[in-house]
């Protein structure tokens, strides 16, 4: 019977130049023993296993053993479009044998990061190493390091080494979050100048919205359905405008006998008013059903937060010791518990509110321009002044938000350092000095908070004042048209109410854009 050393030496001779070498191990009298074979990692570090591989060497009376060459294989997106997975056969290498090899999804999904592979791998007599290739998909979407698994099964004329029948393939992603187009600006995020951040801020936001829509599972179709359902509310809003005008000008206009023919129930104002009330109420059942469907089926916040948190956590676990030392734990906590929810709420979900309000403005514009074209002048004034106002204060707002965010991080850092240095502070009796410095940090932060509050106050009064002035001007000019019979009373009253609604809508849009600007720094 051949000795263990002879069998392994024979196998190594058949794999000369592959980088394997036999490591010392105590002798064993078992029929099948475990031998450690060390694989030297090539300099490129791609497509090969790393570390030691444990192989079971069979005796002459047993079948050859087939296993993966390594438990882990590596590939880098963009560097190669396929990964080679090596399988080894250990034993006498006499006759032929075969095994099935197939891939299985892990965090990497077939069709998104790689193409599914399944094949029958056959060793001919004397062959000890075979391989199969899995094609990778090089996309432009950011991912952290993802993995899929390779399984070995259904052996023929051989045995599969149990603990080496599954191997993992890691895919290192070469894209930046949220898009690689910002690589020239964000190569070193710690040294990005504020002017650069202001320049690319909303482009960065748009890239994040596009990334979330296309890359987070199920978000794209939920977003489309949510936009459609939002228009049901806007259509109902436009209908209520016409109902109010009809109620005043026709149903309740008892002095004009000609309106009797225009009633929904000819000659009966009471039944017509009842039908109008029914038309006002009934659509709300549909709107409630749509809202419930959106809440239960189209819920997107959890899925976006989960996707970002899982990827950030996976990225953190893949850090080297040096990288972890550069990332304070309070920054990771802030990103997980504050930045990601803010990004989800004010960086993506808020866009649906903006679209809903913009579409409502379009519905209002349709009514105003149809009934009284000159009353649509505020439709041009509102967005023009709003954009000029936001543009003139954009950089100042980003600066204040960034400084406030840094202040919060500093406060958390002081608390963590106090915990770590508690014994040192006590030994040197430095409590009062440390408390004094901490108080100064809070006072400096208070100045920034008040500056941001003052900034927000003056930003918030522009749209309401435009609304007041526009409404007063319309009352002064259009009131004469009502007395002269050129404009109906119902249209006049509805337009006054629309001016107020327009102001509320544009105020909401302005607040939403300010909220959007707040997520640029955490993004």
C-alpha positions as CSV (number, residue, x, y, z in Angstrom):
1,X,0.0,0.0,0.0
2,X,1.4,3.4,-0.9
3,X,2.2,5.7,1.9
4,X,0.5,9.0,2.4
5,X,3.6,11.0,1.5
6,X,4.1,9.0,-1.7
7,X,0.5,9.7,-2.8
8,X,0.7,13.5,-2.1
9,X,4.2,13.7,-3.7
10,X,2.8,12.1,-6.8
11,X,-0.1,14.5,-6.8
12,X,2.3,17.5,-6.4
13,X,4.5,16.3,-9.2
14,X,1.4,16.2,-11.5
15,X,0.7,19.9,-10.5
16,X,4.2,21.2,-10.8
17,X,4.3,25.0,-11.2
18,X,0.9,25.5,-9.6
19,X,2.4,27.0,-6.4
20,X,1.4,24.1,-4.1
21,X,3.8,22.7,-1.5
22,X,3.5,20.0,1.2
23,X,3.4,21.2,4.8
24,X,4.7,19.1,7.7
25,X,2.1,17.0,9.6
26,X,2.2,14.2,12.0
27,X,1.9,10.7,10.6
28,X,-1.4,8.8,10.9
29,X,-2.4,5.2,10.4
30,X,-5.9,6.0,9.3
31,X,-6.9,4.7,5.8
32,X,-7.7,8.3,4.7
33,X,-5.7,11.1,6.3
34,X,-5.9,14.8,6.0
35,X,-2.9,16.6,4.5
36,X,-2.4,20.3,4.4
37,X,-1.3,21.7,1.1
38,X,-0.3,25.4,1.0
39,X,-1.3,27.5,-2.0
40,X,1.0,30.5,-2.7
41,X,-1.1,33.5,-3.8
42,X,0.0,35.0,-7.1
43,X,0.9,38.7,-7.1
44,X,-2.3,39.8,-8.9
45,X,-4.5,38.3,-6.2
46,X,-7.4,37.5,-8.6
47,X,-9.2,34.3,-9.3
48,X,-7.3,32.1,-6.9
49,X,-7.7,30.9,-3.3
50,X,-5.8,32.3,-0.4
51,X,-4.2,30.5,2.5
52,X,-4.1,26.7,3.1
53,X,-6.2,24.0,1.6
54,X,-7.0,20.8,3.5
55,X,-7.2,17.8,1.3
56,X,-8.0,14.2,2.1
57,X,-5.6,11.7,0.5
58,X,-7.3,8.3,-0.1
59,X,-5.7,5.0,0.2
60,X,-5.2,2.7,-2.9
61,X,-8.4,0.9,-2.1
62,X,-10.6,4.0,-2.1
63,X,-11.9,6.2,-4.8
64,X,-10.1,9.5,-5.8
65,X,-11.3,12.6,-4.0
66,X,-12.6,15.7,-5.9
67,X,-12.9,19.1,-4.3
68,X,-12.5,22.8,-4.9
69,X,-9.0,24.1,-4.9
70,X,-9.9,26.8,-2.4
71,X,-12.8,27.7,-0.2
72,X,-12.7,31.3,-1.6
73,X,-12.0,32.7,-5.1
74,X,-11.6,36.4,-5.8
75,X,-12.5,38.5,-8.8
76,X,-12.6,42.3,-9.4
77,X,-15.3,43.9,-11.5
78,X,-13.9,45.6,-14.5
79,X,-10.6,43.9,-14.3
80,X,-11.8,40.6,-15.7
81,X,-15.2,39.6,-17.2
82,X,-15.0,36.0,-15.8
83,X,-13.7,34.1,-12.8
84,X,-12.0,30.7,-13.1
85,X,-13.0,28.3,-10.4
86,X,-10.5,25.4,-10.1
87,X,-11.3,21.9,-9.0
88,X,-8.7,19.3,-8.0
89,X,-8.6,15.5,-8.1
90,X,-6.5,13.7,-5.5
91,X,-5.6,10.0,-5.6
92,X,-4.2,7.6,-8.1
93,X,-5.7,9.5,-11.1
94,X,-6.5,6.3,-12.8
95,X,-9.5,6.1,-15.2
96,X,-12.0,8.9,-15.6
97,X,-14.4,10.5,-13.1
98,X,-16.8,13.5,-13.1
99,X,-18.9,15.8,-10.9
100,X,-21.6,18.4,-11.4
101,X,-20.7,22.0,-10.7
102,X,-23.3,24.8,-10.3
103,X,-23.6,28.3,-9.0
104,X,-26.0,29.6,-6.4
105,X,-26.9,33.1,-5.4
106,X,-25.5,34.7,-2.3
107,X,-25.5,38.5,-1.9
108,X,-24.7,38.6,-5.7
109,X,-27.7,37.7,-7.8
110,X,-27.5,35.8,-11.1
111,X,-28.5,38.0,-14.0
112,X,-27.4,41.1,-12.1
113,X,-23.7,40.4,-11.1
114,X,-23.0,37.1,-12.8
115,X,-24.4,34.6,-15.2
116,X,-25.6,31.3,-13.7
117,X,-23.4,28.4,-14.6
118,X,-24.1,24.6,-14.4
119,X,-21.9,22.0,-16.1
120,X,-20.5,18.5,-15.8
121,X,-16.8,18.5,-15.1
122,X,-15.0,15.4,-16.3
123,X,-11.4,14.3,-15.3
124,X,-9.7,12.0,-17.8
125,X,-7.0,9.6,-16.7
126,X,-4.0,11.4,-15.3
127,X,-5.8,14.8,-15.0
128,X,-5.6,16.3,-11.5
129,X,-6.8,19.9,-12.1
130,X,-9.8,21.1,-14.0
131,X,-11.6,24.5,-14.0
132,X,-14.8,26.1,-15.2
133,X,-15.5,29.8,-15.8
134,X,-18.3,31.9,-14.5
135,X,-19.1,35.0,-16.6
136,X,-19.4,38.2,-14.5
137,X,-21.5,41.2,-15.3
138,X,-19.7,44.6,-15.2
139,X,-22.4,47.2,-14.5
140,X,-22.1,50.8,-13.5
141,X,-24.1,50.4,-10.3
142,X,-22.4,50.7,-6.9
143,X,-22.3,47.6,-4.8
144,X,-20.2,46.5,-1.8
145,X,-18.2,43.3,-2.1
146,X,-20.8,40.6,-3.1
147,X,-20.5,36.9,-3.3
148,X,-22.1,33.8,-4.8
149,X,-21.4,30.1,-4.2
150,X,-20.3,27.2,-6.3
151,X,-21.6,23.7,-5.4
152,X,-20.2,20.3,-6.3
153,X,-22.5,17.3,-6.4
154,X,-23.4,14.0,-8.2
155,X,-19.9,12.4,-8.3
156,X,-19.2,9.5,-10.7
157,X,-16.3,7.1,-10.0
158,X,-15.0,9.5,-7.3
159,X,-15.9,10.9,-3.9
160,X,-16.5,14.5,-3.0
161,X,-14.6,16.0,-0.1
162,X,-17.6,17.2,2.1
163,X,-16.1,20.3,3.7
164,X,-14.7,21.4,0.3
165,X,-17.7,20.8,-1.8
166,X,-18.8,24.4,-1.6
167,X,-16.7,27.4,-2.5
168,X,-17.4,31.1,-2.3
169,X,-16.6,33.6,-5.1
170,X,-16.1,37.3,-3.9
171,X,-16.7,40.1,-6.4
172,X,-15.0,43.3,-5.6
173,X,-17.0,46.3,-7.0
174,X,-15.1,49.1,-8.7
175,X,-17.9,51.7,-8.7
176,X,-18.5,54.6,-6.4
177,X,-21.7,55.5,-4.5
178,X,-24.0,56.7,-5.9
179,X,-22.3,57.0,-9.3
180,X,-18.8,56.7,-10.6
181,X,-19.2,59.9,-12.7
182,X,-18.2,61.8,-9.5
183,X,-14.9,60.0,-9.1
184,X,-12.8,63.1,-10.0
185,X,-14.6,65.0,-7.2
186,X,-14.9,62.3,-4.5
187,X,-11.6,60.4,-4.7
188,X,-10.8,61.7,-1.2
189,X,-14.1,62.7,0.5
190,X,-12.2,64.2,3.5
191,X,-10.7,66.9,1.3
192,X,-13.7,67.8,-0.9
193,X,-13.9,71.7,-1.0
194,X,-17.2,73.3,-0.1
195,X,-17.3,75.0,-3.5
196,X,-17.1,71.6,-5.2
197,X,-19.9,70.2,-3.0
198,X,-22.1,73.2,-3.9
199,X,-21.4,72.7,-7.6
200,X,-22.2,69.0,-7.7
201,X,-24.8,68.9,-4.9
202,X,-28.0,68.5,-6.9
203,X,-26.2,66.4,-9.5
204,X,-25.2,64.1,-6.7
205,X,-28.8,64.0,-5.5
206,X,-30.1,63.1,-8.9
207,X,-27.5,60.3,-9.2
208,X,-28.8,59.0,-5.8
209,X,-32.4,59.1,-6.9
210,X,-31.5,57.3,-10.2
211,X,-29.5,54.7,-8.2
212,X,-32.4,54.0,-5.8
213,X,-34.9,53.8,-8.6
214,X,-32.9,51.4,-10.8
215,X,-30.8,49.4,-8.3
216,X,-32.9,48.9,-5.1
217,X,-35.1,45.8,-5.6
218,X,-38.8,46.5,-6.5
219,X,-38.5,50.3,-6.1
220,X,-38.8,51.1,-9.8
221,X,-42.3,49.7,-10.3
222,X,-43.5,50.9,-6.9
223,X,-42.4,54.4,-7.8
224,X,-44.3,54.4,-11.0
225,X,-47.5,53.1,-9.4
226,X,-47.1,55.7,-6.6
227,X,-46.8,58.6,-9.0
228,X,-50.0,57.4,-10.8
229,X,-52.0,57.0,-7.6
230,X,-50.9,60.5,-6.5
231,X,-52.7,62.0,-9.6
232,X,-56.0,60.6,-8.3
233,X,-55.9,63.1,-5.5
234,X,-55.1,65.9,-7.9
235,X,-57.9,65.0,-10.2
236,X,-60.3,65.0,-7.2
237,X,-59.0,68.5,-6.3
238,X,-59.7,69.8,-9.8
239,X,-63.2,68.3,-9.6
240,X,-63.9,70.0,-6.3
241,X,-63.0,73.4,-7.9
242,X,-65.6,72.9,-10.6
243,X,-68.2,71.6,-8.0
244,X,-67.8,74.8,-5.9
245,X,-68.1,77.1,-9.0
246,X,-71.2,75.2,-10.2
247,X,-72.7,75.2,-6.7
248,X,-72.4,79.0,-6.4
249,X,-73.2,80.0,-10.0
250,X,-75.9,77.6,-10.8
251,X,-77.3,75.5,-7.9
252,X,-77.6,78.4,-5.4
253,X,-78.1,81.2,-7.8
254,X,-81.9,81.5,-7.1
255,X,-82.1,85.0,-8.7
256,X,-81.3,83.8,-12.1
257,X,-84.2,81.7,-13.5
258,X,-82.1,80.6,-16.5
259,X,-80.1,78.4,-14.2
260,X,-83.1,76.1,-13.6
261,X,-82.3,74.4,-17.0
262,X,-78.7,73.9,-16.1
263,X,-79.4,71.9,-12.9
264,X,-78.4,68.3,-12.7
265,X,-82.0,67.5,-11.8
266,X,-84.0,70.0,-13.9
267,X,-86.2,72.2,-11.8
268,X,-85.0,70.9,-8.4
269,X,-82.2,72.7,-6.7
270,X,-82.4,70.5,-3.5
271,X,-81.8,67.2,-5.3
272,X,-79.1,68.9,-7.4
273,X,-77.3,70.0,-4.2
274,X,-77.7,66.4,-2.8
275,X,-76.0,65.0,-5.9
276,X,-73.2,67.5,-5.6
277,X,-72.7,66.4,-1.9
278,X,-72.6,62.8,-3.0
279,X,-70.1,63.6,-5.8
280,X,-68.0,65.4,-3.1
281,X,-68.0,62.4,-0.8
282,X,-67.9,59.2,-2.9
283,X,-64.5,59.7,-4.5
284,X,-62.9,59.7,-1.1
285,X,-63.6,56.0,-0.7
286,X,-61.4,55.4,-3.8
287,X,-58.7,57.8,-2.4
288,X,-58.7,56.0,1.0
289,X,-58.3,52.6,-0.8
290,X,-55.5,54.0,-2.9
291,X,-53.8,55.4,0.2
292,X,-54.1,52.0,2.0
293,X,-52.7,50.2,-1.1
294,X,-49.8,52.6,-1.1
295,X,-49.1,52.2,2.6
296,X,-49.3,48.4,2.6
297,X,-48.1,47.3,-0.8
298,X,-46.0,50.2,-2.1
299,X,-44.1,50.9,1.1
300,X,-40.6,51.8,-0.1
301,X,-38.9,53.4,3.0
302,X,-38.0,50.1,4.7
303,X,-36.6,48.5,1.6
304,X,-34.4,51.5,0.8
305,X,-33.1,51.8,4.4
306,X,-32.5,48.1,4.5
307,X,-30.6,48.1,1.2
308,X,-28.3,51.0,2.3
309,X,-27.8,49.7,5.8
310,X,-26.9,46.2,4.7
311,X,-24.4,47.5,2.2
312,X,-22.8,49.9,4.6
313,X,-22.6,47.1,7.3
314,X,-21.1,44.7,4.8
315,X,-18.6,47.4,3.7
316,X,-17.6,48.0,7.3
317,X,-17.1,44.3,8.0
318,X,-14.8,44.1,4.9
319,X,-12.6,47.0,6.2
320,X,-9.0,46.3,7.0
321,X,-7.9,47.0,10.6
322,X,-6.3,50.2,9.3
323,X,-9.5,51.4,7.6
324,X,-11.6,50.6,10.7
325,X,-9.2,52.8,12.8
326,X,-9.9,55.7,10.5
327,X,-13.7,55.4,10.9
328,X,-14.9,56.6,14.4
329,X,-17.7,54.4,15.6
330,X,-19.9,57.5,16.2
331,X,-19.7,58.2,12.5
332,X,-20.9,54.7,11.6
333,X,-23.7,55.1,14.2
334,X,-24.7,58.4,12.7
335,X,-24.7,57.1,9.2
336,X,-26.8,54.0,10.2
337,X,-29.4,55.7,12.5
338,X,-29.6,59.3,11.1
339,X,-28.1,59.8,7.7
340,X,-29.7,56.7,6.0
341,X,-33.2,57.5,7.2
342,X,-32.7,61.1,6.2
343,X,-31.5,60.1,2.8
344,X,-34.5,57.8,2.4
345,X,-37.1,60.3,3.5
346,X,-35.7,63.6,2.2
347,X,-33.5,62.3,-0.7
348,X,-36.0,59.9,-2.4
349,X,-39.4,59.7,-0.9
350,X,-39.8,63.4,-0.8
351,X,-39.6,63.5,-4.6
352,X,-43.1,62.0,-4.7
353,X,-44.4,64.9,-2.6
354,X,-42.8,67.4,-4.9
355,X,-44.2,65.7,-8.0
356,X,-47.7,65.6,-6.4
357,X,-47.5,69.4,-5.6
358,X,-46.2,70.3,-9.0
359,X,-48.9,68.4,-10.7
360,X,-51.5,70.1,-8.5
361,X,-50.1,73.5,-9.6
362,X,-50.5,72.3,-13.2
363,X,-54.2,71.4,-12.5
364,X,-54.7,74.9,-10.9
365,X,-53.0,76.6,-13.9
366,X,-55.3,74.8,-16.3
367,X,-58.4,76.1,-14.4
368,X,-57.1,79.7,-14.1
369,X,-56.0,80.0,-17.7
370,X,-59.3,78.5,-18.9
371,X,-61.6,80.8,-16.8
372,X,-59.6,84.0,-16.5
373,X,-56.2,84.1,-18.3
374,X,-55.0,87.3,-16.6
375,X,-55.5,85.6,-13.2
376,X,-52.7,83.2,-14.1
377,X,-50.0,85.9,-13.7
378,X,-49.0,84.6,-10.2
379,X,-48.2,81.2,-11.9
380,X,-45.1,82.9,-13.4
381,X,-44.3,85.1,-10.3
382,X,-44.3,82.3,-7.7
383,X,-41.7,79.9,-9.3
384,X,-39.5,82.8,-10.6
385,X,-39.1,84.5,-7.2
386,X,-38.8,81.1,-5.4
387,X,-36.0,79.9,-7.7
388,X,-34.2,83.3,-7.4
389,X,-34.5,83.3,-3.6
390,X,-33.4,79.7,-3.2
391,X,-30.5,80.2,-5.6
392,X,-29.2,83.2,-3.8
393,X,-29.2,81.4,-0.4
394,X,-28.2,77.9,-1.5
395,X,-24.5,78.1,-0.6
396,X,-25.1,79.7,2.8
397,X,-27.7,77.1,3.7
398,X,-25.4,74.2,2.8
399,X,-22.6,75.8,4.8
400,X,-24.8,76.2,7.9
401,X,-26.1,72.6,7.6
402,X,-22.6,71.2,7.3
403,X,-21.4,73.1,10.3
404,X,-24.4,72.0,12.4
405,X,-23.8,68.3,11.4
406,X,-20.1,68.6,12.4
407,X,-21.2,70.1,15.7
408,X,-23.5,67.1,16.5
409,X,-20.7,64.7,15.6
410,X,-18.3,66.6,17.8
411,X,-20.7,66.4,20.7
412,X,-21.0,62.6,20.3
413,X,-17.3,62.3,20.0
414,X,-16.8,64.1,23.3
415,X,-19.1,61.7,25.1
416,X,-17.3,58.7,23.7
417,X,-13.8,60.1,24.5
418,X,-15.1,60.9,28.0
419,X,-16.1,57.2,28.4
420,X,-12.7,56.0,27.1
421,X,-10.7,58.4,29.3
422,X,-12.8,58.3,32.4
423,X,-10.1,56.8,34.6
424,X,-7.4,59.2,33.3
425,X,-9.7,62.2,34.0
426,X,-10.3,61.0,37.5
427,X,-6.6,60.3,38.2
428,X,-5.6,63.9,37.2
429,X,-8.7,65.5,38.8
430,X,-9.5,67.2,35.5
431,X,-13.3,67.0,35.7
432,X,-13.9,70.7,35.9
433,X,-11.6,71.5,33.0
434,X,-13.1,68.8,30.8
435,X,-16.7,70.0,31.6
436,X,-15.7,73.6,30.8
437,X,-14.3,72.5,27.4
438,X,-17.5,70.5,26.7
439,X,-19.6,73.5,27.7
440,X,-17.7,75.7,25.2
441,X,-18.3,73.1,22.4
442,X,-22.1,73.3,23.2
443,X,-22.0,77.1,23.2
444,X,-20.3,77.2,19.8
445,X,-22.8,74.7,18.5
446,X,-25.7,76.9,19.8
447,X,-24.5,79.9,17.8
448,X,-24.7,77.8,14.6
449,X,-28.1,76.5,15.5
450,X,-29.4,80.0,16.0
451,X,-27.9,81.1,12.7
452,X,-29.7,78.3,10.9
453,X,-33.0,79.1,12.7
454,X,-32.7,82.8,11.6
455,X,-31.8,81.8,8.1
456,X,-34.8,79.5,7.9
457,X,-37.2,82.2,9.4
458,X,-36.4,84.7,6.7
459,X,-36.5,82.0,4.0
460,X,-40.0,81.0,5.1
461,X,-41.7,84.4,4.9
462,X,-41.1,85.0,1.2
463,X,-43.8,82.8,-0.3
464,X,-46.6,83.7,2.2
465,X,-46.0,87.4,1.4
466,X,-46.2,86.8,-2.3
467,X,-49.5,85.0,-1.6
468,X,-50.9,87.9,0.4
469,X,-49.9,90.5,-2.2
470,X,-51.2,88.5,-5.1
471,X,-54.5,87.8,-3.4
472,X,-55.0,91.4,-2.5
473,X,-54.2,92.6,-6.0
474,X,-56.6,90.1,-7.5
475,X,-59.4,91.2,-5.2
476,X,-58.8,94.8,-6.1
477,X,-58.8,94.2,-9.9
478,X,-61.2,91.3,-10.4
479,X,-63.9,92.6,-8.0
480,X,-64.8,95.2,-10.6
481,X,-65.2,92.4,-13.3
482,X,-67.8,90.6,-11.1
483,X,-69.9,93.8,-10.7
484,X,-69.8,94.3,-14.5
485,X,-70.8,90.7,-15.2
486,X,-67.6,89.7,-16.9
487,X,-66.7,87.2,-14.2
488,X,-69.0,85.0,-12.2
489,X,-69.1,85.2,-8.4
490,X,-68.3,81.5,-8.2
491,X,-65.2,81.8,-10.3
492,X,-64.1,84.9,-8.4
493,X,-64.4,83.1,-5.0
494,X,-62.8,80.0,-6.3
495,X,-59.8,81.9,-7.7
496,X,-59.2,83.6,-4.3
497,X,-59.2,80.2,-2.7
498,X,-56.9,78.9,-5.4
499,X,-54.4,81.8,-4.8
500,X,-54.2,80.6,-1.2
501,X,-53.8,77.0,-2.3
502,X,-51.1,78.1,-4.8
503,X,-49.2,79.8,-2.0
504,X,-49.4,76.7,0.2
505,X,-48.3,74.5,-2.7
506,X,-45.3,76.6,-3.5
507,X,-44.4,77.0,0.1
508,X,-44.4,73.2,0.4
509,X,-42.3,72.9,-2.7
510,X,-39.8,75.4,-1.4
511,X,-39.6,73.5,1.9
512,X,-39.2,70.2,0.1
513,X,-36.3,71.7,-2.0
514,X,-34.7,72.9,1.2
515,X,-35.1,69.4,2.7
516,X,-33.4,68.0,-0.4
517,X,-30.5,70.4,0.0
518,X,-30.1,69.1,3.6
519,X,-29.3,65.6,2.4
520,X,-26.3,66.7,0.2
521,X,-23.9,66.7,3.1
522,X,-24.8,63.2,4.6
523,X,-25.0,61.8,1.0
